[in-house]
Amino acid sequence: MIVAVVGTGYVGLITGLCLADAGFRVHGIDRNEVLCSRLNSGIATIHEAGLEPLLKRVLRREFASFTSDLSVISEADMVFVAVGTPTDERTGEADLSALRGVVVEMAPFLKSGVTVVVKSTVPVGTNRAVAGILREARPDLDFSVASNPEFLREGSAIQDFNHADRIVCGVSDEAARRKFTALYAHWVARGTTLAFTSPENAELSKYAANAFLAMKVTFINEMADLCEAAGGDVEHVAALMGMDARIGRSFLQAGPGYGGSCFPKDTNALVSSAAKLGVDASLVRATVAANESRKRRMAERVIAALGGVADKRIAVLGIAFKAGTDDVRDSVSLELLPRLQEAGASIRAHDPKAMSAAAKLLPDVSWHESALEAAVGCDAVLLLTDWPDYALIPPVALAKTMRGKHLFDFRNLFSAAEVSAAGLLHVSIGRGADVGGGPLEIESAPQQQEGAAIHLLGRPVREFAPQALEAAPSVVG
Ligand code: UDX
């Protein structure tokens, strides 16, 4: 089977390379010629754990190549469309213009019997609309349109592709179903579940999954506020909630608010497409509003704790929206740093991977090669991204280099006890003033403790993606 993937951004690239690695011949197509030639030379165009070796491997075996020439589509049995569907700022809806444009452009090249797979995240009804566009452009063509949403997390996308919880295939005919069965046989043989449903259900399930996860994060953030007010510790509360198998431990890490290329975009799109259908998605709407207000409040919290930030020097550790990626899209940092600058602060920043992407978006920030260098002479250190290496910085080393005492740890990465022992003020998330900061104590057989109560230096060990750990270069400097 020959596969074409149109759009070699994040999703298209990972999908194409993983399919090629399983032995399918893959044509990656992107209108950006520079991107194609870099990929053909084995240069990874995004930071993603394991990407470069995977790219080099499939190029060497000649299972993948990249081009801007759409005519290669004429060879493909399956054409994946993985172009962006960003938020339309006027309406909050997903902007489908790139998707529609690509479908029109590729229509003349499609071969008879082809299955066009919508990989992009799209509102319910889009697959049907794509089929309509194709029917109009190619009344002669025998084709099917199918939905195959992705659930890849940045930073662990290759791992997620190869060990998916499920592969969702939204099909409306037997031909598409048979092709998906053949395409994903490699993964099914290794235990992955292949789920067939209608294209509409597949489209809805993607938005529903992301909205639910965004809501889960927002929920624990709300509990963090409650813990702060009531004298609790959100790390304990999350661990205890997570021991309930119905709830689960993942996505209960309190922080400064979610960001990234998916949660903000997909929650907004779900709210708009629900409204269009006359449904008030009030829970998701509340999630969006709570997350926006949280991001704003994080800046106010820093300003209030420092008694104003005019002429204060603040070191920011972490600009990417989460660890393991160089992506800064909708990162909390993009909202928080300008707000602190407006209030008079000067910012010195570090991120292991995202500095060049961020420098274009965050003017008047001084960028530093290591976290400790960024902290030199600062009144406060503000940790925003959960890069695991930041947890290895001895607070005493920060204390020596800073001129102030505040360590705003908005990912609860540092040990409260070590920070206090270093003479710093630890401002973490979801811990009330009266909290002692001791570890959660569990008495049970070792195998039952897994994932719930493992502790390191008195704080819970977080669920970092192993790739993020490997990928994070030393930041201690
Ligand atoms: C997400 C989905 O997880 C993935 O399935 C989908 O395909 C794309 O969107 P991604 O955007 O890469 O993936 O990041 P994710 O790991 O889900 O984190 C999203 C945001 O939530 C980040 O800002 C992260 O820091 C935050 N988050 C996540 C928390 O604050 N706490 C958590 O417990 C989990």
Boltz pocket constraint, residues with backbone or C-beta under 6 A from the ligand:
constraints:
  - pocket:
      binder: B
      contacts: [[A, 150], [A, 151], [A, 152], [A, 153], [A, 154], [A, 155], [A, 210], [A, 213], [A, 217], [A, 250], [A, 251], [A, 252], [A, 253], [A, 254], [A, 255], [A, 256], [A, 257], [A, 258], [A, 259], [A, 260], [A, 261], [A, 262], [A, 263], [A, 321], [A, 322], [A, 323]]
      max_distance: 6.0
